[in-house]
Amino acid sequence: MNLSRILEHNARKFPTKEAIIGMGQRLTYEVLDRQVEGLAHGLMTKGITAGDKVVLFMPNVTEFVVVYFAVHRLGGVIVPINAKSTIPEIEYILEHSDAKALVVHELLFEVVKPLQSNLLLLKTGGSVGKWHSFERFVETKSHVKLQSASSDDEPCTILYTSGTTGRPKGVLFSHRNVLTVAQMICIEMEMKPESRLLLMMPLSHSAPLHLFLLAGMIVGATHVLTPTFTPELLLKTVETERTTHFFGAPVAYLLTGKDSGIAKTDLSSMKWWVYGGAPLSKGEVEFIQSAFRTDNLVCVYGLTEAGPSGTLLLGHEHADKAGSIGKRAALFTELRIVDGNGEDVATGKVGEIYLRGDGTMLGYYKNEEATLATFDGDWLKTGDLARFDEDGYIFIVDRKKDLIITGGVNVYPKEIEDVLVSHPSVNEVAVVGVPHPEWGETVKAYFSGHGEIAISDLKAFTQEKLSAYKVPKLFEQVDALPRNASGKILKQPLRERGE
């Protein structure tokens, strides 16, 4: 089985069923398959063949899906990159991935227009200079029906990490890896042909791409794509398209929950509200459940390198265990929490999460050293520090690399962040370690909030809830914390700022 054959199968099984909706376009499974076939033939006439890498620079649009499956129909490797990427970032990925072609949507064309490249270049919206017309390629005709011969274990995708600690790494997946995690979500979240999946988070990221687009493709669901996210667009699209499943970063829920239009929006079609990237506090969960009028808010935890796969905290578990990432590994996945000697930790003790399963990456593309450092046998080392509570639920304590050691004592920033974000005037918090001549590191909190917040008030607030050595010695209010394209807070710029 491979990704291309899934689409071929559903084009025969559900020919008139809507597969993709986006930006005014509505493609049935039969039409989608026909466009994929045409583009694959067009690419083949220009020399793209099995194993070639094709970089895809598009927001969430129907053309993204066409390119994705056309490359796989040829047995190629797709390399989707974030729609907010800059020219230097794009140039690095083109070179590092050994790309043979770049396909761009017209919405992003101005970004890449200065690009100097000898690659095969395609753009939607017509040809310009050295850029070929995507539409003309899609219209390529042939009497020969293409069928991918890719095996389960052949490479199919490279996803580049966000590069928060240096150059982004290319995470290489096989068809088996991707199909494993897609099938996991189909089962865990009850996806069916009747499901209508709302895809607003960037398809260049593993969760929207592998867990939702491809899971929906397996069952023959309908996919509703939007090229961007806003609270207003989320509410309007759910109501208009009667969607059933949505995945978003916590910030998407928090912002939408505050939108004045949510109370009068019909959200009754939604069955699964899924979030990932960071846990939510009990207060945040209660706010979202109330605003969205749902009891099925679900947390998914996992790493890009794991497919992504990891754990789930189901809707009914949030009442008592909000902030946890669940108590069991997701389908087809195993989990351990181990100490520095690789031994399983006891309840309440902190260790590193290890994951194992068929969804785990083949490795980092052209980076054997980093690949070896990330695995312990066939276990993926996540870098997340966590503990089991007395009921077996897993709580992440912090990222291993974010651990602060001050005066020889371990301080976990997340514990401090959870306290500070509960202050009624604070919006968001990031705690980092900054250099100190005597203590090695000292604790600094960056925060944003409603108006000016007195530092003395925050100190007093944390002193009531934390041991003295955990209370930040430094505070700095900012307009907003830096985030990457998937909504995660970037701590490295804050560390550099505090040096």
Buried (B, 14 or more C-beta within 10 A) or exposed (E): EBBBBBBBBBBEEBEEBBBBBBBEEEBBBBBBBBBBBBBBBBBBEEEBEEBBBBBBBBBBBBBBBBBBBBBBBBBBBBBBBBBEBEEEBBBBBBEBBBBBBBBBBBBBBEBBEEBEBEBBBBBBBEBEEEBBBBBEBBEBEEEEEBEBEBEBEBBBBBBBBBBBEEEBBBBBBBBBBBBBBBBBBBEBBEBEEEBBBBBBBBBBBBBBBBBBBBBBBBBBBBBBBBBEBBBBBBBBBBBEBBBBBBBBBBBBBBBBBEBEEBEEBEBEEBBBBBBBBBBBBBEBBBBBBEBBEBEBBBBBBBBBBBBBBBBBBBBEBBEEBBBBBBBBBBBBBEBBBBEEEBEEBEEEEBBBBBBBBBBBBBBBBBBEEEBEEBBBEEBBBBBBBBBBEEEEBBBBBBBEEBBBEBEEEEBBBBBBBBBBBBBEBBBBBBBBBBEBEEBBBBBBBBBBBEEEBEBEEBBEBBEEBBEEEBBBBBBEBBEEBBBBBBBBBBBBBBBEBBE
